[in-house]
Amino acid sequence: MQTLSARNGMLQIWVSQVRESPWVAAGLGVALLVVMWLLISSLVNIFDGAHPERIRYALYGGGAGFAATTLGALAALALGSISVRTQDSMLGFAAGMMLAASSFSLILPGLEAAEDLTGSGLQGAATVVLGLALGVLLMLGLDRFTPHEHESAGTQGPHSSRLSRVWLFVFAITLHNLPEGMAIGVGFAGDDMQVGIPLATAIAIQDIPEGLAVALALRTIGISALRAALIAAASGLMEPLGALIGVGMSSSYALAYPIGLGLAAGAMLFVVSHEIIPETHRNGHQTAATLGLMGGFAVMMFLDTALG
């Protein structure tokens, strides 16, 4: 009876959340339906033996992101502790790389591919904008209806009071890493290594300070150093999983590739604006965080030019 009552209580909370944000719920539903449709279509192609190299490269890229996250998490054991100012600078650096990756490695190739497919610059731009909107709706809905916690902003989403702080942080990290993995997968979906390689390289580089910052943030809520490093490293598993989702949903139809690029870019831009930048500016270290962001943007721009 207690279990049934608890389930009914949770259901009532979910219903109230949907009633409070019906448009967000509807947008999340539309985004999930589109993603599932693209995934199912691509799975048919995969089972037919199509595009095995895309999946392999996507897993390589996602695995590199996981390895980089693990490296950063393990570095937290050796460093002990670093100042909050330095953490904000590192997260700003990661945000800068994500901004540049969204622009140079996702949106611009998406516009080029869409224009080639549609034969019109206007229709090509509309295709990528559609992908951007889907990415934002997806992340907005997940952020609204998934329980998670940020170090500065506190608990977010329904049922957050029912979960431990460790799990809330884990959910927050998951929401953060999923679009990065999706971006890697989409980058390899078009058989163009000039898009996939610099994008995967940049995301892996920014995953190192990100993994370090996550491990240190977990330690601030009383988790042991080793356990914090392991949890932060495990969060990197979302990158190869996200890469499979990204390459899958972008390999079904020709237009799915530029739409997928736009979707990954929209998801990453949402995370940067909604999550990372506010977190780095809450402690009074706006200048350090902004300088880190500019440095990360410059590094990613250089990598995109040098490797692409």
N, C-alpha and C positions, 0 to 999 in steps of 0.2 A: 504493500500500500504506500509506503514511504517513497519507494522508487517511482511508482506511478504518479504520485503527487509531485515529486521533483521534476519529472518529465513534463507534466502539465504546466508547472511553473515556468520551466525553460521555454516551452512552446508559447506561453502567453507573453514572455519577454520578447521573443522573436517577432510575434505578431505585432506587438506594440512598436517595435523598431521599424517594421515595414510600414505601419500606419504613419509614423512620424516622418519617414523619408520614402514616400511611394515612388517618386521619380528616380531616386538612387537605386531602389530595389528593381524597378523596371529596367533601368539602364544596365545593371549588373546581369539581369536575366537575358537581355538582348545580347550583351557581349559574350556571355557564357554559351548561348545558343550558337552564335557565329563561330566561336572557337571550337566547339564540339563538332559542328558541321564540317569545318575545315579539317579537323583531326580525323574524323571518321572517313572522310574522302581520301585523305592521304594514307590512312592505314590500309585501305583497299589497294592502293598503288604499292605500298611496302610489301604486302603479302604476295603481290604479283611479281616481286623481285625488282621493283623500280627504285632507283636512287639509293643503292646501298652505301655508296661513297659519301653521300650527304650525311647519313646517320653516323657513319664512322667519324667524319670530321667534326660533327657537332658534339659527339661524345668526347673527342680529344679536347675540343675547346672548353666544354663544360668541366671536364676532368682537370684542365689547367686552372680553371677558376677555383675548383675545390682544393687543389693542391696549394694554391696561393693563399686561400683563406686559412688553411691549416698552418701554413708557414707563419702567417701573421699571428694566429692564435697561440702557437707554441712560443713565439717571440715574447709573448706576455709573461711566460714563466721566467725567462732570462732577465727581462727588464725589471721585473718586480712591479714598479708603479711609475707612471709618468704624469705630468701635470695635466689638468683639465684643458689648459690653453693648448698644449701640444696635441691632445686628443681632438680638440675642435679643429686645429689646423689640418690634421690628417684626414678627418672626415670632410673638411672643405676641399682638400686635394681630390678625394674620391668623388665628390660632387662635381668638381670641375671636369674630371675625366668623363663622367657620365653625361654631362651636358655636351661636351665636344663629340663624344661617341654618338649621341642622339642626332646631332646636327650633321657631322661629316660622314659617319659610317652607316647611318640608318635613313635619315630623311632625304639627303641628297641622292644616294643611290636609288632610293624608292621613287623619287620624282623622275629620275632618268629612266628607270625601268617602266614606270607607269606611262610615261609619255611615249616610249617606244611601242608599248602594247596598244595604247588607245589611239595613237597618232595625233593627239591633241595635248597641248600644254595645260589647258584648262581642265580637261577631263583627268589628266595625269595628276594634277595637284589635288583635285577633288577626291581621287582614289586614296592618296596618301593621307589627306585630312580625315577621310572616313576611318582609316586605320588608327590615326591619332585619337580620334574620338572613342573608338572601341577600347583602346588601351587605357585611356583615362577613366572611362566608365567601369572597366574591369577592376582597376586598382581602387577607385573610389568606393565601389561596392564592397570589395574585400576589406578595405579599411573600415568601412562603416559597420559591417556585420560580422567581423572576426574579432574576438577578444584578444587584445595585446596590450603591451605597456612600453612606454618610452621613459628613458632615465629622467628627463626633465618634465615631460608633459603628464606623466602618470598613466593610469589605466584608461583604455579606450575600448569601445565596443561592448556588446551584450555579454552577460555572464562573467564579466571580468572579476567580480568580487568572489566568484566561486572557484577561481583557479589560483594556484600559487604564483608568486612573482616570477619564478624561474620559467614556468610555462608561458606566461604572458610575454616575457622577453623573447622566448623561442619563437612564438607566433609572429612577433614584430620582425625578427630577423628573417623569418621565412617570407613575409610579405616584401621585405627589402631585396632578397636574393633572387626571388622568382623572375622578375622582369629582366635581371641581368642574364640569367641563363637563357631566357626566351630570346633575348637579343643575340646571343652567341649562336643559337640554333638557326634563327632567321638569317643571320649573316652568311651561313654556309648553305642556305636553301637554294640559292640561285646559281650554283656551280661557279661562283666567282670568288677565287681566293683573295683577290684584292679588296674584297669587302670583309670576308670572314676572318682572315688572319690578323689584320690590324685591330679589328674590333675585339677578337678574343684576347689578343695580347694586351690591349689597353685595360680590359675588364679584369684580367688576371693581375696586372700590376696594381690597380687600385684596390683589389681584394686583399692585398697584404696589409696596408694600414687599416683597412676596414675590419679584417679579422682581429687585428691587435686591439682596435678600439672597442669592438664588441666584447672581447674577453675581459678587458679592463672594466667595461661597464657592468658586466655580470658580477665582477668581484665587489663592486660597490654595494651590492644588495646582500652581501654576506656569503657568497658562494666561494668555496676554496679555489685556490689558483689553478690546480690541476683540473678540477671539474669545470671551471669556467672556460679553460682552454679547450677541453674536449667538446663542450656544448657549442662553442664558437666554431670549432673545426667542423662539427657535424652539420652546422647550418649551411656549410658550403656544398653539401650534398644536393641542395635545391638547384644548384647551377647545372650539373649534368641532366637532372630531371627537367628543369626548365628548357635546356637546350633541345631535348627530345621533343618537348611540346612545341617549341618554336620551329624547328625544322619540319615537324610533322604537319603543322597547320599551314605552312607556307609552300608545301610541295604538291598540293592537290590540283590547283588550277593556276593558270598563268598569272592572273590578277591577284592570286592569293599571296604571291611573293611581295609586291609593293604594299599590299594591305598589311601583311605581316610585319614588314619593316616599319610601317607607320604605327602599328599597334605596339611593337616593342619600344619604339621611341616615345610614344605617349605614356606608356607605363613607367619608363625610366624618368621622364620629365616630371611626372606626378610624384614619384618617390623623392626626387631631388628637391622639388619645391615644397612638398607637403611634409616631408619627414626630415631630410638631412639638413637643409639650410636652417629651418627653425631650431633644430637641436643644437647646431653650432653657434647660434646667436643668442641663446638663452642665458649663457653664463657671462656675458659681457665681453666676449672675445671676438667681436664682429670683424675687427681689422685682421687679426691673425687668420680667422676662418676665410675671409675674402681673399687674402693673399694666397692661402692654400688653394682656394678654388681657381684663381687665375693661373697658378702654377700647374695644377692638374689639367686645366683646359689647354695650356700651351704644350704640355707633354703629349697629350692625346692628339692635338693638331699636328705636332711633329711626327708622331708615329704613323698617323694616317697618311701623311705625305711621303714619309720615308718607306713605309712598307706597302702602301697602296699604289 
